[in-house]
């Protein structure tokens, strides 16, 4: 899985140590939810709102998510 859509907050794509800096630099934020009274953050980050109106920019962010998902998949196979 490389992305998730939250109907209220938008699109989030998979991130990892190699890509999180891109999200931070673009002032994106991680997907969070509450569980048992705690805030839980996942390794999925929002994309810039401008990407929703620009297919080339959206593709750039989607590729980052796919690349992070592939790296995670490879790590799982190596374990």
Beta strands, then each sheet from edge to edge (+ up, - down):
strand 1: 3-6
strand 2: 10-14
strand 3: 30-35
strand 4: 38-46
sheet 1: 1+ 2- 4+ 3-
end
